[in-house]
Amino acid sequence: MAIIKRALISVSDKSGLAEFVAGLVSYGIEILSTGGTARALQKQGIAVRDVADFTGFPEMLDGRVKTLHPKIHGGLLGVRDNPAHLAQMAEHGIVPIDMVVVNLYPFESTVARTECTLEEAIENIDIGGPSLLRSAAKNYRSVTVIVDPQDYSLVLAEMAANGGAVSVERNAALARTCFARTAAYDGAISNWLSALDASGVPQLFPETLTMQFHKRQAMRYGENPHQLAAFYAEPGSKARPSLATARQIQGKELSFNNIHDANGALELIQEFQDPTVVIVKHANPCGVASDADLLTAYRRARDCDRTSAFGGIIACNGPVGGELAQEMIALFVEAIIAPAFDDEALALLATKKNVRLLATQVPTGSGRPAPEWTMMEMKRVQGGLLVQERDTLLLRKAELQVVSLRQPTVNELRDLHFAWKVVKHVKSNAIVYARDECTIGVGAGQMSRVDASRVAVWKAGEAARLLGRADQERPIAGSVLASDAFFPFRDGVDAAAEAGATAVIQPGGSVRDEEVIDAANAHGMAMLFTGVRHFRH
């Protein structure tokens, strides 16, 4: 147990500080402090000894030098059961410091401001703070180090249970938190400074990239049972809805594949503002529908591909009620994601105790966010890392180019927009047929775009057959087609027309665009170019 007699406190974030220090003082602990922290504590009637008085050396250089002194770092680093250390400390009049409470200058929030200058950034690089934290954490067997105000209550509770002492186990945990924080802080400084160009203008990608993720949970196994795995939350994830902040209401522990598929469902559902349901299987949407209410949308999304929906992930952009839950329990699914579940829904879904229920807000139609590292996608490759902005670009009507002789009808234009949102989230090569804001057939991950179209048509036929519909021979008649990339030849358009599609949306940009447009005109189809490709590998 580490007995605390003296604490050094210097913080920029003063939340909960007065109550914490009052707790320390109740044990007769001497408080050392500096500058604004000392003044804040004195206003609360707490006796504070100024660090300058303690060291016998004044603060200088506008406060840049105040704790960088042998009496401070010797008091932290001296090993209490090392006779040589104790003798040297006594020789130089150094007394132990048993606790350090420091949080750092707000560098990250400073540089997050678009108007931040290089001079402001430099002034918000803390030097003494990280030094204090690292010294204290290195000597954790004797020194308690606190960098996060959320740990104040834990430390006070432990001191209350141990007569003012803190266990080595608690100190070791606090030291780990400390080193993680200083590493993240140094990483943020490195990332920002190394992203400046020769003129001092910040660029998106730094020359040296440092990232820190926090383990949220261990997985039972990875993609396959013989692979170990864990789920890590990215920096800043607490500030916005995501799987890292989703609240699991019931069900088995999430698996590696559950989280991967659920992420695909969550990313797709965010594209829609109208009541929409998304069903994802193996990272690809197998059914998507928008309608006047979620119940109808769910039925239509499910019926797009009942076979693939079995064992899938369902995402809704509105709360799940009892009637919708009643429909859902008839189908085996791995997880359901929604902003909320009412009491009737929870009671019904509880009968399927293994189904994971995840509650998280679903931001809709959010558009392209400002560049920031939390909006980056990263893919590990042998020997390195691929990093890119997330594909959050939204299609706007004014950017569409009608290249066919025939203009799309109002309904076709609505469905083309719908299909384009979905195809963006289908593995390439990707083809999506849609009608009345519902997917009819999805062709994913094919090496040939024509094959992707054939797969989509075949799946549409299978769905019609299973449902006993009369349109089994031409299941996509009257639908529209979305392609994630351009058609290199006219054969894909010819096949779509033969199957009954009436309109096509695609990026354009092929050397054979004229040939493809001619095919659309020959079949009386409407064709739109977006000028944007949505490959997804």
N, C-alpha and C positions, 0 to 999 in steps of 0.2 A: 504493500500500500504506500502511495506517495502522500505524505503529509504536506499540506499547502500552508505556507507561512507568508509568502510574498507573491503578488501577481502583478504582471505588467500588462496594461490595457491600452490599446490604441486602435480605434475603429473608425471607419468612414460610415458604415451602416450602424446606427445607434439604436435600432429597434430592439426592445426588450433589455437594453443594457442596464438602465438604472435599477430595475428589479433584480437582475442577476448580481450586480455588484453589491447591492444591499445584502443579498444572501451571503456573499463572500465576507463582507464586513462583520456579519453576525458571528463568524468563526474567529474574529480577531485578525484577519488577514490584512497585511499592509498592501495598499494599492499604489502602484507606480503608474504614472500616465503622462501624456504630452498634449500640448496644444488644445484643439477643439474638444477632444475627449475629456481632458482634465477639466475644462471649463464646464462642460455639460454635466459632469458628475458633481462638481462643486455646487452648481445651481440646485442640485437635488439634495444638498446638505451632506454629501459624502466626502469625507476627508481624503485628500489625494496628495501624494508626494510627487513633486515634479521630477521628471527624469534628469533634468539638468542639475537639480540639487543632489540627486542620488549619485550621479557620475562625477559631479564637480566640474562639469564641462558644459558650456552653454550651447543651446541650439544655434545653428549658424547656416549660412547660405540659403536663406529663405525657408528654413525648416528642412532642407534636404539632408542635413546631418544632425541627428539628435539621438538615435539609439545605436548608431554604429560605434560602439565603444567597448573596450575590454571588460569593463565592469558589468555591462549588460550581457555580452555574449559569453564571457567567462562564467557569469552566474547561471547561464542556461546550459552550457556545454560541459561544465565540470561534473565528472562522474562521482556520485556521492559516496560510493564505497571504494574509491581508489585513493589510498593515502597520499600518493604523490600529487594528485590533482588537488586534494584538500589542502596540502601544505603550500602549494603554489598560490592557491586562492587566498589563503590566510596571509601569505607574504605580501600580496598586492592589495589587500583590503577588499577582496571580492567576496560578496555574500551570495548564497543561492537565490535564484528566482525560480519559483516552483510552478508558476502558471503563466502562460502567454495567451492573451485574447486579442486577436488581430484579424480584421478583414481589410482587404486591399483597396487601394485607390480604384475608382470605378472606370478602369480602362475600357472594358467591353462596352458599357453603355455610352461612354464618351465617343468612341469611334463609330458607334452605330448611328450617330447623328450625321446626316448627309453634309451638314455645314462644318463638320469637325475639321480643323486645320492640323497640319503636322505639329505645330507648336503646342496646341492643346493636347494632342495625343501624347507627345513626349512628356509633358508636365504631369500627365496622369499615369505614368509608369512608376509604380511603387518600387523602391529599392530597399528601404529599411524593413518594410513589412515582410516580404518573402524571406529576408535574412533571419528575422526573428522567428518566423514560423519554422523554417528549416532547422535552425539551431535547437529549438524546443522539441520538434518532432524527432530529431536524431537522438535526443536524450530522453525518449519517452518513458523509460523506466522510472525516472525521477521527476519529469516535468509534464504537466497537463497542458495541451495546446488546443485552443478552440478557434476555428476559422469560420464556423457557421453558427449564426445566432440560434438556429433550431436545436443546437446541442446544449444550450444553457440549462434547460430544464433537466436534461439527462444527468448532467454533471452535478447540479444541486441535489437531485434525488439520490445520487450515489454518495455524495458527501453526507447527506442526512442519515443514510444507512450505515455509514462507516466512521462517524465521529469527525467529519471534516476531511477525511482522506479519500483518494481516488485510486481505484485498483489499476494494476499494471495492464490488465486486459482492456479496461476502458481507455487507458492512455494509448495503448497500441492501436485501438480502433480509431481514436481521434487523430493519431499521427498519420494513419493511412489516408484519412479524409484530408488532412493538411497537405500531404505530398501530392494527392490527386488535384487539389485546388491550385497549388503553385505550378504544377505541370500545365494545367489548363490555362492559367494566367499567362505563363511564358509562351504557350502555344498561340494564344490570341494576339499577343504582341508580335510574335514572329510572323504570323499569317498576315496581319495588317501591314506591317512595315515592308515585308517582302512582296506585297502586292502593289506597292507604289512604283509608278514608272519613273523615268528620268526627270520628269517635270513635277513629281510629287503627287500625281493624280492616282487615286486608288483604282486598281484593275480588279476584275472578277477572280482571276486565278493567281494565287501567290506563287512565287518561285519555290518556296518551301511550304508544304502543306502539313499542318499538325492538327489532328483531330482527337477528341476525347469522347468516348461513349461510356455509359454507365450500365452495368449489368442489371437488367430488370428481373430476369428469372433464368434459371437453368432449364434446359429442355430434357425430356426423357431420352430423346435421341434426335438426330438430325433428319435430313431428307429420307434416310433409310436407317433401320435399326442399328446398323453397325457403325454409324457416324455419331460422334458426340456433338452437342450444339448448345448454344445459349442465345438469349435475346438481349440485345443492348439498346438502350434508349439514347437518341442523339442529343447533343447540346441544344437547349432551348425547347425541347419537346414538351415540357410542362406548360408552356405558354399557349398551346393550341391543341385542338382536338386531333387525336391520332390513336393508333393502336397502343402506343406507349403510355397513353393516359386513359385509355378506355377502362371502364369499370366492369369486371366480370361478375355477373349476377348469379349465374349458376353454371353447372356443367363441369366436365373433366378439365384438367389442366390443358391449356393450349399447346399444340404441338408445333414443331418447326413449319410443317406444311400448312397447318391451320393459319398461322400468322402470315405466311407468304400469300396464301390465297385471300385471306381477309383483307390484306393490304390492297390487293388488286380490286376487290369489291368496293372498298372504301374510296379509292381513287376514282373509280368510274362513277359511283353514285354522286360524287361531288360535282359532276358535270351538269346535273339536272336541278331545275327549280320546281317543276310540276311534280305531283306525287309519282314516285318512280320506285321500282323494285329491280334489283340486280341479282342474278344468280351466277356464281363463279365456280368453275371446276378446273383444277390444275392450272390456275392463274389465267384462264381464259373465260370471258363471259359466255355462258351457254344460253342465257335468256335475259332479256331486258325489256321492260315495258313502262311507259308513262300513261297515266289515265287520270280520270277525275278523282279517284280514291285509290288508296293503297291495296285494298282487297282485290279490286278488279285488275290493277296493275300486276299484283302477284300471280293471279290465275293465268294471265296472259304470258307473263315471263316464264312461269313454270311449264306451260304447255308448248312453249317454243321447242323444248328438248327435255322431256320428262326423264329420259334415260340418263342424260348427263347431269341433270339436276339432283339425282339420287347421290347423296353424300357430298353435296356442294355447300357453298357458303352463301347465305342470303343477306343482302344489305338493303335497308329501306331508308328513305330520307325523311320519314315522319314517324311518329310514335306508333307502336304496335298495340292494337286493341284486341279484344277477345275474339271477335269474328275472324280476324286475320290469323290469330294464333291457332284457332280451331282448324283452319285450312292447312297451316304449316305443319301441325303435328301429324298429319296424314302422310307426310313425306319425310324420309330419313335425311337429315341434314347434319352437318358437323357444327355449324355455328350460325347465329343470327345477329346482325349488327343493326342497331337503330338508336335514335336519340333517347328513346324511353320505351318502357313497357308498362301498360296499366295493370291494375291488380288482377283483373280477370285473365289477361294474357299470361301473367306470371303463374297463376294457378293452373292454367291449362298446360303451359310449357313445362311446368314442374313435373308433369307426368312423363316427360322425356328427360330424365335427370341427367343424361350424358350430353345433351345438346348445350353447347356453350352459348350463353347470352351475353353480348357485349353492348354496353350502353356508352355511346359517345356522340357528341354533337357532330352534325354533318354540315359543314359549310357548303353552300351551293353556289354554282356559277361564279366562283371567286375570281376567275380571270388570271392573268399572268402576274405573279407577285414580284415585288422588288427583289433583285438578286441578293441572296444571303446564303450562308453555308447550310442552313437547315433546309433549304429548298434544293439541295443538290442530290443527284443520284450518283452512286459509286458502284463500280463493278470491279471486283478483284480479278486480275489476270496473272498468269505466272510472271513474276518479276516486276509487277507494278500494279497500278490502280488507274482505271478510267473514271474520270469525273466529268459530269455535265449538269447543266440546269435541267430541272424536271420539265417535261413537256406539258406545260400548263396553258398553252396558247388556245384561245377560244376563237372559233370561226365567227366572223361578223358578216351580215348579209351584204354590206357595201363592198366587201372584198371578193365576193363571188363573181365569177365571169361565166355567163351563159355562152357556150361556144357552139351549140347546136342551132339548127334553124328553128326548132320548136322551143318555146319558152316553157318552163315547168309550170304545172298548175299550182294553186295554193296548197293543196294537200300534198302534192309531190314535194314541194319546197319544204314543207314542215317535216316530212319523213326523211328527206335528204339531210336536213340538219340533225335529226335524231340519229340516223345511221352513221353520220360522220363522227358524232360524239362517241359512239360505241366502237367503231372500227379503230379509233385511236388507242383503245385499250386491249385490242386483240393481237396476239403474237403474229408477226409477219411470216410469210405473206398472208395478208388478211383480206377477207371479203365478208361483207355483212349485207344481207337482204332484210329490208324492213317494210312494214305496211301498218298504217294507222298507229304510228309511234310504238311499234313492237317489233322485236327481231323475229324474222321468219326462218332464217337459216344463217349459220355462222361457219365460215371456213377459216381455220386458224393454222398457222405454223407450217404451211406447205412450201416446198421448194419452188413450185410453179404457181403463178397467179391463176392460171386456168384451172389447175388442180384445186386451188382454194375455192374457186367458184363452184366447181363440180361437187366438192365436199359439202358446201353450203346448200346447194340444191338438193343433194341426196338427203341431208339431215332434215331439210324442210319436208321432203316426201315421207321420211320415216315418222316425223311428228304427226303429219296428217293421217298416216296409216294407223298409228297407235290410237289416235283420237277418233278414228272412223269418219274423218271428214270427206266430203264429196270431191275436194280438189286434190286428191292424191296424185293425179297425173300431172297437174300443173300447179304445185303448191305455192309457187312464188308469183303467180300471175297477179299483175297489178301492184307489185312491190317496186321499191327502188333499191339500187345497189350502191354501196360505198366501198371504195378500194383505198387501202392505206397508202399506196404509191401508184405511179402512173401505169397505164396499160402499155406494154412494149409492142404489142401487136393487136390487131382488131379482133382476134379470135375470142378474147374474153368478153367483148361487147356482143359479138355474134351469139355466143352461148347464153348470155344473159337475156338477150332479146328472144331467143328461141324458147327459153324457159318462162317467158312472160313478164320480165321486168320492163318498166316503162321509162325509167330515168336513172341516170348515173351521176355520182359525184366522185371526183378523183382529183389528184394534184395537178395532172398535166405535166408537160416538160419532156415528153418522149420525142425522139427524132421522128417518130411515126405518128405524132399527134394528129396530123391531117387525115391520115388513113383511119385512125380511131374515130375521129369526128365524122368522117364520111360514113362509117359503119352505123353510128348513132342516127345520122340523118336518113340512111337507107331504111332503118327500122322504125323511123318516126319517133325516136326516143329523145328526151331532153337530156343534155349533158352539161354539167357544171365543172369548171376548174376552180380549185381553191388556191393553187400556187403554194400549198403547204403539204409536206409529206409527214407521215406519222409512223415511221418504222418503229417496231417494238420487238427487241430481240431478247 
